[in-house]
Amino acid sequence: MLLVEHKIDLVMTLSDRVIVMDGGRVVASGSPDDVRREPAVIEAYLGRRRERKGVA
């Protein structure tokens, strides 16, 4: 079955394998737990982490 969905909680509950795309390209694939921790997936959903000037 193929599921195209943007609600990540639903996808993680229903799937045993996940492929995440961003901007038309695959950024991660694997088990829901592995994909959830993938930095490229986090960035795709939450955006880039911005570091404040002078703060590491």
Sequence and secondary structure as in RCSB ss.txt:
>XXXX:A:sequence
MLLVEHKIDLVMTLSDRVIVMDGGRVVASGSPDDVRREPAVIEAYLGRRRERKGVA
>XXXX:A:secstr
     S HHHHHHH SSEEEEETTEEEEEE HHHHHT HHHHHHHH      TT  
